[in-house]
Amino acid sequence: AGVRGGGEADGGGGGIGGGERADVGAPPPGTVIEEALVRRVDETTGNVQVTLPGGVPGVVTAAQMSDHPMTGAALSSMYRAGDVIGPLVALEAKPRRSVLSRKLSLVAAAREGNLPGDVSAVVVGAVYPGYVASCTQNAGVFVRFLGRLTGLAPPSTLTDAANGAGGIDVEEMFALGQTVLARVVAVDAAASPPRLSLSLAPRAAAASSPTADAPLIAALFTDVDAADALADARDADADAVGDDSEHGAGVVLSAAAALALAPGADVVGTVHGVREYGVLVNMPDVDPDAVGLITFHQLPLTAEAAAAEVTEENAAEVAGVHDGAAVVGRVLDVSRREGVVDIGARAALTGASAVAASTTPSKKAAPKAAVAAAKKRRAAATAASQLPVGTKVTAEVELVKPDYAVLSLPDHGGAVGYAPVHHLNLRYADAAERFQPLQRVAAVVAGNAASGSPGGRLLLTVPLLGGVGGGGGRSDGSGATAGAEQERAGTTLEGVVHEVQPMQMILTLPGGRRGRLHATEATGGGGADAGGFPLRNVAVGAVIAVVVIGSAGERGSMLELTARRTPKEARAIAAAATDAGGADGGGTGIAGVAALATLDEGDVIDGVVTAVSSDTLAVSIAPGLTARVPRIETADTAAALRKSLTSRFAVGQRVAAYVLSADAARRRMLVTLRTPAGRQVVAGAKIAGTVSKVAPGGGGVFVQLNSRQHGRVHVTDIADDPRPELWKDYKPGDVVEVRVLGKGEGGEVDLSLRASHLA
């Protein structure tokens, strides 16, 4: 099969036509042109016609505008005749024009001499940037470099899965002109034309460098800044001639405002509204047109409030957010075109007291320690702009956008950086497959002010997890490596923490394998919270002793681990799961299947709180098994039940629970946090409950005693003193203590609220 065919993603199609013309002297492939002048933009195709130094005509097709297709298309529409574009690299020299690319990856590779133009420059095993010339389901993907040098990546080398592109739509997976990293598998120089066999398996390509995906994030911000600069130029031209028709050019925030709102800058504003997507903030001191946005997870919540789900309806109550409230935060991201400033205000990011102190009108009123802490944080964040490219850092995910994530570096003063969501050779259906807010990840510095990044931003990459072999790994978003040798249940290993997520850690194991340590199987952190919050204060890079339970998924791509069980206990769990048909780790996972199969009513288990609402607690029993605990089942005493769940529980907290029932067929378990004695409904028992109904006209008070049983207080047993309409002292939702007087033959429970009965 020839490998020089394919589409015309470089715009090289079309003959000379209409007779012979003199050669225009186009620069040879690989030549970098720093600047060219735009002649015109084809509104239909998005191609940009340019004039190179010396008057040579050239074309930058829409597909060659950027490594990032979306921002490249937006930038293309901004150009007009006379604008400057560059740098560019010559892809092909045609008699009548030069075919050019503005892709940062290709320009950088050409500068470094790492963009081959003929087979003699190709090294087997090397990774080169190129672009998709064409692709078909049967043949695979044709990748072009300089000139007409083209290689073929067959379907079997397009993914990390063992079956290659089986079941994948190749033409949907790769777009014409898309930037890719191609690893050369073989070269047949004797063939005519020479044949290049390539692999586009993401991990095989990423093996070349931990910053291999940097062009995606660099291109995005380079394009955005270029478009904003063009808009500023349009404004300046309009001002010069007094023409208001084009003033603004779609940019809301001025360049001066954007400079004041640099990533990580401290900002002060006032709340002017709460919407379903977050809190809106005015910043008149910066720019009256700027609108600050604080997503709910970025609010400066107390530990208790952080456990609750903040919404538009409860923001004022839970987070103290109301119109006119002052907010202190840090800039996470800015869109000059939309005028929106993403703000982070959570204490862990801002160092709340330090920021507040540093912005206090009277410095004398601010504690010296707070001011010093703020200065230290700012200095550390500034120093991050000088970190060498390739430096490994620990990062926390602050925001997740469709194409990039906003990260902060807790070990570097909370410096704000940006990482691409996707990889050059792999796109996720949803950004949430890759990142979650507040997730902790291992990142690599890919650019900053010292290296000349766009706008001096701190650019980061988060390398793919798992092995980097030649296409044998699986790229499923979990970072696992398919086909990894599975350790037996009970095997003791040491793992290095690679990521810390809200409810689990991803560990690197000996031999490059990956394992999942769920919060329910982790030990407590150090200090006062030991045993209380299993994942609190766990650092990326920490070494943890673990025991293998089995496979963590249906594909066997990860190991399920435990840090709180003995090898014997781990083997028992694996055996129980195997007997129940759940040894593959699918569904509720090995630990979940074993729990459903072996636990009986009354057994005590450990769980970890995953969510807290006003009336329900979500408790994870195992990685794939979560129980919903109603408020009535969260405490034995009325005093405790009267307190809100958000004040008593926090996400990540370990709790002890009693099993009420386990249904393996429905994969469901009911649990309670009440002791058996505290919820037992027998004659003479004093028990806490909640009023569920007050019957009008003397019908009595109905009380929920637990999730399964209710009782009734007859009007004569409401109080010792006979008063009219005693039932009006109670309303649904009230927490009360009652004495069980007895149970009828039909199961009805008679209760008393009399003080004499409760004494």
GUMARGU-563572 format. One line per 5 residues: number of its first residue (from 1); their letters; for each residue x, y, z of C-alpha. Coordinates in Angstrom, 3 decimals. Layout:
# GUMARGU-563572
NUM	A	X/Y/Z  ...
This chain:
# GUMARGU-563572
1	AGVRG	0.000/0.000/0.000  1.373/3.409/-0.897  1.697/5.888/1.894  2.012/9.067/-0.108  -1.659/9.292/-0.864
6	GGEAD	-4.221/10.940/1.356  -6.158/14.131/1.563  -5.017/17.690/1.250  -5.033/18.872/4.864  -2.091/21.113/4.041
11	GGGGG	-3.857/22.891/1.197  -1.473/21.444/-1.342  -4.099/20.316/-3.811  -4.620/21.831/-7.235  -2.352/22.052/-10.245
16	IGGGE	-0.739/25.047/-11.880  -3.405/25.168/-14.555  -3.826/27.711/-17.336  -0.327/27.334/-18.800  3.193/27.535/-17.429
21	RADVG	4.188/30.218/-14.963  7.528/31.107/-13.445  8.406/29.471/-10.150  7.764/31.950/-7.334  10.758/30.716/-5.341
26	APPPG	8.889/29.293/-2.366  11.149/28.543/0.632  12.159/24.893/1.047  10.176/22.708/3.473  11.264/23.193/7.069
31	TVIEE	12.051/26.893/6.673  10.693/28.991/9.552  9.273/32.363/8.522  8.984/34.693/11.510  6.393/37.022/9.977
36	ALVRR	4.173/37.233/6.928  1.499/39.671/5.804  -2.104/38.592/5.399  -3.448/39.225/1.881  -6.957/37.927/2.440
41	VDETT	-9.005/35.340/4.300  -11.286/32.992/2.403  -14.567/33.221/4.311  -15.738/29.879/2.944  -12.710/27.731/3.768
46	GNVQV	-11.023/29.773/6.492  -7.735/29.600/4.553  -5.444/32.585/5.075  -3.590/33.827/1.990  -0.289/35.493/2.929
51	TLPGG	2.714/37.196/1.395  6.133/36.099/2.627  9.238/38.299/2.725  10.388/38.744/-0.862  6.819/38.797/-2.153
56	VPGVV	6.354/35.004/-2.236  2.665/34.048/-1.984  1.661/31.427/0.543  -1.355/29.825/2.177  -2.122/28.719/5.714
61	TAAQM	-5.137/26.430/5.554  -7.696/26.422/8.340  -6.400/23.023/9.473  -2.864/24.422/9.773  -3.758/27.520/11.796
66	SDHPM	-3.162/25.945/15.188  -2.537/22.797/17.187  -5.845/23.636/18.853  -8.613/23.464/16.227  -11.244/25.568/18.023
71	TGAAL	-9.093/28.574/18.869  -7.360/28.327/15.505  -10.658/28.659/13.662  -11.662/31.651/15.804  -8.337/33.358/15.162
76	SSMYR	-8.542/32.751/11.409  -11.814/34.672/11.266  -10.149/37.658/12.965  -7.440/38.233/10.353  -7.718/40.948/7.715
81	AGDVI	-5.537/42.144/4.897  -2.417/43.822/6.229  -2.300/41.939/9.548  0.922/40.232/10.563  0.880/36.461/11.080
86	GPLVA	3.671/34.212/12.310  5.847/32.423/12.989  5.147/29.928/10.209  6.902/26.863/8.883  7.003/25.948/5.204
91	LEAKP	5.468/22.508/4.713  5.820/22.282/0.956  7.245/24.393/-1.868  4.928/24.542/-4.876  5.668/26.414/-8.100
96	RRSVL	3.018/29.052/-7.439  2.976/29.283/-3.655  4.318/28.110/-0.348  2.170/25.790/1.749  2.571/26.873/5.368
101	SRKLS	1.640/25.920/8.906  1.189/28.046/12.010  1.102/25.016/14.344  3.426/25.644/17.298  4.417/21.975/17.431
106	LVAAA	5.594/21.955/13.815  7.323/25.341/14.064  9.205/24.267/17.205  10.174/20.906/15.693  11.443/22.627/12.542
111	REGNL	13.574/25.011/14.617  15.067/22.012/16.414  15.611/20.025/13.207  13.170/17.390/14.425  10.677/17.523/11.551
116	PGDVS	11.720/15.080/8.798  11.309/15.932/5.144  12.650/12.717/3.618  13.157/9.144/4.712  16.886/9.617/5.317
121	AVVVG	16.080/11.897/8.277  13.762/9.375/9.942  14.992/7.353/12.921  13.140/4.181/13.908  11.792/4.533/17.439
126	AVYPG	11.777/8.326/17.338  8.633/10.388/17.885  7.854/13.235/15.479  4.997/15.737/15.345  2.933/15.600/12.185
131	YVASC	-0.612/16.092/11.013  -3.394/13.867/9.739  -3.412/13.915/5.941  -6.283/11.440/5.672  -7.754/8.435/7.430
136	TQNAG	-10.003/5.499/6.687  -11.549/2.822/8.834  -9.736/0.003/7.049  -6.320/1.503/6.318  -5.813/3.656/9.395
141	VFVRF	-4.337/7.158/9.613  -1.950/8.746/7.114  0.378/11.183/8.876  2.315/13.801/6.936  5.487/15.595/7.956
146	LGRLT	7.446/17.944/5.651  7.043/17.916/1.903  5.147/14.823/0.833  6.747/12.521/3.416  3.839/10.490/4.746
151	GLAPP	3.569/7.483/7.019  0.750/5.110/7.856  -0.491/4.194/11.319  -2.697/1.110/10.853  -5.787/0.616/13.052
156	STLTD	-3.917/-1.726/15.395  -1.593/1.123/16.454  -4.120/3.894/17.032  -4.925/3.237/20.698  -3.338/1.666/23.746
161	AANGA	-5.955/-1.089/23.772  -4.822/-4.599/23.013  -7.278/-4.805/20.112  -6.159/-1.490/18.634  -9.001/0.503/17.105
166	GGIDV	-11.485/-2.339/17.286  -14.951/-0.877/17.766  -13.680/2.694/17.257  -14.671/4.997/14.404  -11.250/6.034/13.100
171	EEMFA	-12.617/8.893/11.015  -14.381/10.282/14.065  -11.375/9.752/16.296  -8.948/11.677/14.061  -9.744/14.886/12.193
176	LGQTV	-8.194/16.042/8.943  -5.235/18.266/9.783  -5.154/17.256/13.457  -1.752/17.474/15.116  -0.476/14.077/16.223
181	LARVV	2.672/12.607/17.698  3.832/9.641/15.632  6.309/7.020/16.774  8.206/5.413/13.905  7.855/1.645/14.112
186	AVDAA	9.600/0.674/10.866  11.063/2.169/7.692  11.188/0.452/4.312  13.550/2.699/2.362  13.837/0.193/-0.497
191	ASPPR	10.194/0.553/-1.465  9.141/3.177/-3.970  7.948/5.402/-2.501  9.564/4.589/0.884  7.145/3.287/3.489
196	LSLSL	6.936/4.527/7.059  5.069/2.431/9.597  3.851/4.513/12.526  2.117/4.166/15.874  -0.263/6.764/17.299
201	APRAA	-0.957/4.852/20.525  -1.136/7.700/23.079  1.257/6.258/25.638  3.730/5.187/22.994  3.785/8.723/21.637
206	AASSP	3.847/10.384/25.060  6.956/8.398/25.960  9.038/10.961/24.091  8.516/13.633/26.741  6.350/14.316/29.815
211	TADAP	5.497/17.651/28.173  4.520/16.085/24.847  1.009/17.560/25.028  2.234/21.086/25.804  1.437/22.391/22.273
216	LIAAL	-2.275/21.996/23.007  -2.298/24.385/25.954  0.358/26.694/24.499  -1.560/26.988/21.228  -4.829/27.708/23.002
221	FTDVD	-3.484/30.725/24.870  -1.288/31.881/21.983  -4.376/31.958/19.781  -6.510/33.710/22.405  -3.844/36.352/23.004
226	AADAL	-3.352/36.880/19.261  -7.092/37.341/18.737  -7.261/39.796/21.644  -4.279/41.725/20.251  -6.017/42.007/16.881
231	ADARD	-9.133/43.269/18.646  -7.060/45.869/20.499  -5.543/46.974/17.196  -9.024/47.349/15.699  -9.988/49.518/18.685
236	ADADA	-6.904/51.693/18.292  -7.582/52.159/14.579  -11.218/53.021/15.274  -10.195/55.581/17.896  -7.669/57.139/15.524
241	VGDDS	-10.304/57.868/12.889  -13.203/58.429/15.260  -15.101/55.400/13.971  -17.213/53.712/16.652  -18.680/51.083/14.342
246	EHGAG	-15.930/48.586/15.086  -14.991/49.750/18.547  -14.757/46.846/21.001  -14.298/44.165/18.325  -15.924/41.676/20.644
251	VVLSA	-13.521/42.286/23.578  -15.164/43.373/26.843  -12.130/43.785/29.104  -9.339/46.193/28.280  -5.718/45.121/28.094
256	AAALA	-5.028/47.150/31.248  -7.757/45.303/33.137  -6.415/41.960/31.931  -2.970/42.931/33.208  -4.411/43.710/36.640
261	LAPGA	-6.249/40.380/36.565  -3.199/38.220/35.938  -3.509/34.554/36.993  -3.122/34.273/40.754  -3.657/37.983/41.431
266	DVVGT	-5.532/38.870/44.623  -8.918/40.483/44.015  -11.586/42.033/46.219  -15.202/42.358/45.167  -18.806/42.353/46.289
271	VHGVR	-21.480/39.769/45.594  -24.230/40.961/43.292  -26.071/37.738/42.632  -26.232/33.966/42.993  -27.013/31.830/39.978
276	EYGVL	-27.317/28.108/39.416  -23.739/28.027/38.121  -22.115/30.098/40.890  -21.755/33.450/42.633  -21.429/36.674/40.612
281	VNMPD	-19.027/39.329/41.891  -18.567/43.003/41.009  -15.015/44.379/40.844  -15.448/48.117/40.186  -11.912/48.926/41.318
286	VDPDA	-10.517/46.780/38.496  -12.984/47.257/35.657  -16.711/48.036/35.894  -17.288/45.711/32.928  -15.617/42.739/34.626
291	VGLIT	-17.895/40.089/36.095  -16.367/37.783/38.670  -17.609/34.216/38.929  -17.017/31.937/41.901  -18.183/28.372/41.410
296	FHQLP	-19.745/26.894/44.525  -16.825/24.597/45.287  -14.545/27.660/45.299  -16.414/29.469/48.081  -14.573/30.073/51.386
301	LTAEA	-16.570/27.493/53.320  -16.035/26.271/56.846  -15.181/22.589/57.279  -18.781/21.869/58.228  -20.268/23.827/55.352
306	AAAEV	-17.837/22.258/52.876  -19.558/18.926/53.436  -22.850/20.293/52.146  -23.805/20.675/48.513  -23.975/24.429/47.932
311	TEENA	-26.703/25.505/45.521  -28.339/28.707/44.359  -31.063/28.173/46.953  -28.887/27.538/50.024  -25.776/29.609/49.223
316	AEVAG	-26.753/32.358/51.642  -27.430/29.910/54.473  -24.528/27.505/53.943  -21.824/29.824/52.638  -22.908/33.203/53.965
321	VHDGA	-23.265/34.505/50.404  -25.678/37.390/49.890  -25.876/40.535/47.796  -23.363/43.101/48.983  -21.167/40.604/50.825
326	AVVGR	-17.431/41.239/50.477  -15.368/38.543/48.790  -11.601/38.107/48.747  -10.112/35.672/46.249  -7.534/34.992/43.578
331	VLDVS	-7.845/35.135/39.814  -8.016/31.681/38.253  -8.861/32.544/34.659  -9.918/35.534/32.555  -11.866/35.792/29.318
336	RREGV	-11.411/39.257/27.856  -14.017/38.536/25.205  -16.727/37.559/27.680  -15.570/39.856/30.469  -15.711/36.939/32.912
341	VDIGA	-13.128/36.483/35.638  -13.053/33.086/37.353  -12.192/33.593/41.015  -11.004/31.076/43.583  -11.931/31.990/47.145
346	RAALT	-11.542/28.753/49.073  -9.247/29.107/52.065  -6.760/26.475/50.905  -6.137/28.490/47.750  -6.164/32.020/49.120
351	GASAV	-4.671/31.553/52.563  -7.814/33.383/53.650  -6.478/35.247/56.639  -3.339/36.305/54.798  -5.205/37.656/51.807
356	AASTT	-7.744/39.434/53.941  -4.979/41.004/55.973  -3.062/42.175/52.961  -6.141/43.878/51.537  -7.267/45.485/54.776
361	PSKKA	-7.446/49.271/54.296  -5.501/49.817/57.495  -2.354/47.740/57.520  -2.019/48.467/61.253  -5.229/46.555/61.833
366	APKAA	-3.920/43.492/60.034  -1.991/40.909/62.064  1.687/41.034/61.170  1.792/37.259/60.834  -1.020/37.346/58.262
371	VAAAK	0.701/40.021/56.208  3.969/38.092/56.336  2.199/34.906/55.269  0.612/36.705/52.327  3.970/38.065/51.202
376	KRRAA	5.568/34.643/51.524  2.806/33.062/49.448  3.104/35.675/46.722  6.868/35.278/46.599  6.558/31.506/46.256
381	ATAAS	3.949/31.879/43.512  6.152/34.352/41.649  9.100/31.962/41.885  7.038/29.349/40.036  7.399/31.488/36.910
386	QLPVG	11.105/30.609/36.962  10.791/26.839/37.415  12.690/24.947/34.698  10.573/23.262/32.054  10.264/19.595/32.997
391	TKVTA	10.059/20.217/36.751  7.657/17.799/38.442  5.113/19.436/40.742  2.054/18.518/42.773  -1.070/20.300/41.559
396	EVELV	-4.683/20.646/42.635  -7.505/21.009/40.121  -9.356/24.282/40.712  -11.584/24.479/37.615  -12.294/22.170/34.688
401	KPDYA	-13.079/23.798/31.330  -13.948/21.856/28.150  -10.372/22.029/26.805  -8.185/22.854/29.776  -8.018/22.655/33.541
406	VLSLP	-6.980/25.425/35.910  -4.537/24.057/38.470  -2.796/25.460/41.528  0.539/24.424/43.020  0.164/24.129/46.814
411	DHGGA	3.921/23.741/47.285  4.607/26.925/45.309  2.388/29.499/46.962  -0.709/28.297/45.140  0.666/29.485/41.795
416	VGYAP	-2.048/29.215/39.135  -1.340/27.178/36.018  -3.126/25.590/33.086  -3.045/22.057/31.685  -4.723/20.576/28.594
421	VHHLN	-7.630/18.230/29.193  -6.960/16.253/26.034  -3.838/14.704/24.546  -2.611/15.258/21.014  -3.472/11.664/20.105
426	LRYAD	-6.461/11.219/22.420  -9.582/13.236/23.131  -12.026/12.527/25.928  -15.766/12.628/25.406  -16.077/14.756/28.535
431	AAERF	-13.468/16.748/30.434  -14.808/15.147/33.622  -13.292/11.851/32.468  -9.878/13.416/32.980  -10.175/15.901/35.829
436	QPLQR	-12.416/16.604/38.801  -12.395/19.800/40.885  -10.099/19.544/43.938  -8.414/16.432/42.531  -4.684/16.254/43.287
441	VAAVV	-2.418/15.266/40.389  1.250/14.953/39.498  2.038/17.567/36.858  5.048/18.763/34.882  6.020/22.356/34.112
446	AGNAA	5.667/22.860/30.349  6.146/26.617/30.145  6.210/29.858/32.128  7.430/33.434/31.940  11.055/32.319/31.975
451	SGSPG	10.537/30.086/28.937  8.447/32.631/27.034  5.000/31.102/27.452  2.015/33.071/26.085  1.307/35.922/28.477
456	GRLLL	3.851/34.508/30.910  1.299/31.931/32.038  2.358/28.847/33.950  1.669/25.952/31.573  1.522/22.388/32.844
461	TVPLL	0.947/18.903/31.525  -0.422/15.900/33.381  1.175/12.888/31.675  -0.789/9.776/30.895  -0.671/7.152/33.603
466	GGVGG	0.515/3.645/33.027  3.170/2.115/30.846  4.569/3.702/27.726  5.181/0.685/25.588  4.589/0.563/21.891
471	GGGRS	0.865/0.551/21.850  0.131/-2.252/24.246  -1.428/-0.080/26.939  -5.041/0.924/27.343  -6.024/4.553/27.174
476	DGSGA	-9.349/4.539/28.949  -9.086/7.669/31.015  -8.270/5.748/34.176  -4.585/5.745/33.502  -4.431/1.996/33.825
481	TAGAE	-2.381/-0.377/31.769  -4.260/-3.297/30.297  -2.672/-6.664/30.443  -0.576/-5.837/33.503  0.467/-8.914/35.390
486	QERAG	-2.068/-9.351/38.159  -0.759/-9.951/41.652  -2.535/-12.529/43.738  -4.906/-11.425/46.478  -2.994/-11.036/49.719
491	TTLEG	0.256/-9.915/48.086  1.944/-7.139/50.059  3.417/-4.248/48.047  4.647/-0.706/48.466  2.972/1.911/46.286
496	VVHEV	3.801/5.532/45.528  0.876/7.970/45.521  0.433/9.356/41.993  -2.941/11.089/42.358  -5.199/11.946/45.280
501	QPMQM	-8.844/12.232/44.284  -11.766/13.055/46.591  -12.550/9.396/47.336  -9.522/7.424/46.194  -5.806/7.452/45.514
506	ILTLP	-4.053/6.125/42.429  -0.798/4.398/43.312  2.168/3.449/41.175  3.216/-0.095/42.027  6.439/-2.011/41.359
511	GGRRG	6.907/-2.716/37.663  4.913/0.337/36.588  1.521/-1.155/37.406  -1.310/0.944/38.837  -3.574/0.381/41.778
516	RLHAT	-6.571/2.048/43.370  -6.724/2.625/47.107  -10.278/3.651/47.907  -11.001/5.768/50.968  -12.855/2.840/52.528
521	EATGG	-9.665/0.767/52.387  -7.243/3.503/53.476  -5.935/4.078/56.963  -6.417/7.405/58.715  -4.057/10.336/58.256
526	GGADA	-1.750/11.590/60.963  -2.523/13.979/63.799  -5.866/14.556/65.466  -7.762/13.242/62.478  -6.100/9.827/62.525
531	GGFPL	-8.712/7.315/61.473  -11.272/10.078/60.945  -10.413/11.300/57.436  -8.521/8.567/55.544  -7.354/10.744/52.622
536	RNVAV	-6.661/13.940/54.516  -3.073/15.197/54.315  -1.971/12.424/51.940  0.710/13.839/49.642  1.561/12.903/46.076
541	GAVIA	4.795/10.934/46.240  4.062/9.354/49.619  4.941/5.655/49.982  2.149/3.447/51.320  2.215/-0.237/52.263
546	VVVIG	-0.748/-1.970/50.629  -2.221/-5.417/50.180  -3.752/-6.578/46.893  -7.435/-7.534/46.987  -7.810/-8.249/43.272
551	SAGER	-8.809/-6.547/40.030  -10.322/-3.062/40.243  -12.431/-3.274/37.097  -14.071/-5.468/34.521  -11.103/-4.993/32.170
556	GSMLE	-8.605/-5.967/34.857  -6.752/-2.737/34.170  -6.032/-1.809/37.788  -5.478/-3.549/41.077  -7.826/-3.045/44.010
561	LTARR	-5.763/-2.346/47.110  -6.217/-2.080/50.865  -4.049/-0.457/53.490  -6.062/-1.498/56.537  -6.482/-5.228/56.116
566	TPKEA	-4.133/-8.144/56.612  -3.169/-10.420/53.708  -5.415/-13.102/55.199  -8.391/-10.725/55.262  -7.696/-9.631/51.674
571	RAIAA	-7.652/-13.248/50.503  -10.932/-13.890/52.311  -12.553/-10.935/50.533  -11.300/-12.162/47.158  -12.570/-15.673/47.856
576	AATDA	-16.008/-14.404/48.869  -16.231/-12.264/45.734  -15.189/-15.219/43.579  -17.861/-17.428/45.146  -20.421/-14.697/44.446
581	GGADG	-19.312/-14.348/40.816  -17.628/-10.963/41.234  -13.934/-11.782/40.949  -13.471/-9.513/37.907  -13.980/-6.380/39.971
586	GGTGI	-16.949/-5.209/37.906  -20.175/-3.758/39.250  -19.770/-3.030/42.936  -16.150/-4.202/42.888  -14.529/-7.097/44.709
591	AGVAA	-14.921/-5.524/48.149  -18.519/-4.538/47.422  -19.501/-7.981/46.139  -17.882/-9.608/49.157  -19.661/-7.243/51.547
596	LATLD	-23.064/-7.945/49.993  -22.429/-11.686/50.061  -21.099/-12.045/53.599  -22.517/-9.309/55.819  -25.649/-9.876/57.875
601	EGDVI	-27.983/-7.647/59.851  -26.227/-6.252/62.901  -22.686/-6.582/61.539  -20.509/-3.526/62.112  -18.708/-2.032/59.108
606	DGVVT	-16.645/1.049/58.322  -17.781/3.520/55.690  -16.696/6.906/54.381  -19.048/9.855/53.911  -19.268/10.865/50.250
611	AVSSD	-22.075/13.439/50.376  -24.134/15.338/52.943  -27.504/16.980/52.380  -30.105/18.363/54.754  -31.827/15.020/55.227
616	TLAVS	-29.545/12.281/53.882  -26.029/11.004/54.313  -24.284/9.082/51.524  -21.826/6.547/52.922  -19.470/4.551/50.718
621	IAPGL	-19.090/0.982/51.937  -16.793/-0.110/49.091  -15.582/1.449/45.796  -18.824/0.603/43.977  -21.224/0.315/46.899
626	TARVP	-22.829/3.364/48.526  -25.589/3.385/51.134  -28.043/6.235/51.689  -28.615/6.937/55.373  -31.688/9.025/56.286
631	RIETA	-31.300/11.578/59.052  -33.325/9.489/61.500  -30.667/6.762/61.265  -27.668/9.000/62.012  -27.805/9.306/65.824
636	DTAAA	-29.287/7.714/68.951  -30.061/10.892/70.870  -32.535/13.651/70.222  -29.853/16.244/70.956  -27.700/14.935/68.105
641	LRKSL	-30.611/14.555/65.700  -31.573/18.180/66.266  -28.238/19.280/64.838  -27.914/19.603/61.069  -26.146/16.810/59.226
646	TSRFA	-23.706/19.317/57.750  -22.570/20.304/61.241  -22.038/16.693/62.298  -20.525/15.097/59.210  -18.010/16.025/56.518
651	VGQRV	-17.184/14.463/53.168  -14.262/12.083/53.568  -15.028/11.289/57.206  -14.909/7.658/58.321  -17.976/6.415/60.201
656	AAYVL	-18.973/3.127/61.834  -22.270/1.677/60.652  -24.491/-1.296/61.393  -25.880/-3.404/58.562  -29.674/-3.472/58.318
661	SADAA	-29.888/-5.562/55.150  -27.760/-6.652/52.202  -29.278/-7.492/48.817  -26.650/-8.945/46.485  -29.070/-9.272/43.567
666	RRRML	-29.991/-5.581/43.658  -26.493/-4.512/44.726  -27.982/-2.615/47.621  -27.159/-2.333/51.294  -29.064/-0.523/54.033
671	VTLRT	-27.114/0.669/57.054  -27.634/2.754/60.183  -25.320/4.782/62.372  -27.554/4.115/65.387  -26.713/1.368/67.825
676	PAGRQ	-29.045/-1.629/68.012  -30.171/-0.539/71.487  -30.692/3.040/70.353  -33.159/2.117/67.598  -34.865/-0.921/69.121
681	VVAGA	-38.612/-0.442/69.481  -39.727/-2.515/72.488  -42.073/-1.753/75.337  -40.385/0.491/77.885  -37.655/1.773/75.550
686	KIAGT	-36.918/5.489/75.432  -36.077/6.412/71.869  -35.462/9.505/69.760  -37.593/10.190/66.719  -38.961/12.894/64.455
691	VSKVA	-42.519/14.094/64.176  -43.890/12.972/60.827  -47.485/14.158/61.166  -49.765/16.004/63.570  -53.358/14.869/63.217
696	PGGGG	-55.837/17.743/63.502  -58.671/17.733/65.979  -57.020/15.618/68.631  -55.892/12.758/66.466  -52.476/12.663/68.119
701	VFVQL	-48.856/13.024/67.048  -47.186/10.534/64.702  -43.462/9.934/65.203  -40.932/8.243/62.931  -38.763/6.054/65.160
706	NSRQH	-36.352/4.722/62.540  -36.308/4.184/58.789  -38.744/1.285/59.099  -41.048/2.014/62.047  -43.470/4.726/63.107
711	GRVHV	-45.501/5.200/66.272  -48.386/7.296/67.533  -48.735/9.476/70.598  -52.406/9.632/71.568  -53.658/13.006/72.705
716	TDIAD	-53.873/11.781/76.302  -50.149/10.930/76.285  -48.831/14.198/74.860  -48.357/15.887/78.256  -49.027/15.378/81.951
721	DPRPE	-51.013/18.595/82.318  -54.349/18.681/80.521  -54.262/21.695/78.221  -56.421/22.376/75.204  -54.995/21.474/71.788
726	LWKDY	-51.717/20.064/73.112  -50.868/18.683/69.695  -50.279/22.220/68.431  -47.021/22.264/70.415  -45.527/20.010/67.735
731	KPGDV	-44.995/20.209/64.003  -43.552/17.834/61.366  -39.769/17.687/61.548  -39.506/18.260/65.292  -37.086/15.913/67.022
736	VEVRV	-38.534/14.382/70.177  -37.843/11.721/72.765  -40.653/9.254/73.363  -41.314/6.274/75.577  -42.626/3.101/73.948
741	LGKGE	-45.785/2.104/75.807  -46.445/-1.032/73.834  -47.019/-2.670/70.475  -50.386/-3.834/69.238  -51.113/-7.133/67.528
746	GGEVD	-51.213/-5.360/64.177  -47.762/-3.843/64.725  -48.951/-0.371/65.728  -46.688/1.288/68.298  -48.097/3.379/71.143
751	LSLRA	-45.859/6.166/72.414  -45.810/8.795/75.119  -44.404/12.300/75.333  -45.346/12.746/78.974  -42.506/14.035/81.132
756	SHLA	-43.448/11.556/83.818  -43.019/8.682/81.370  -39.679/9.996/80.127  -38.181/10.540/83.586
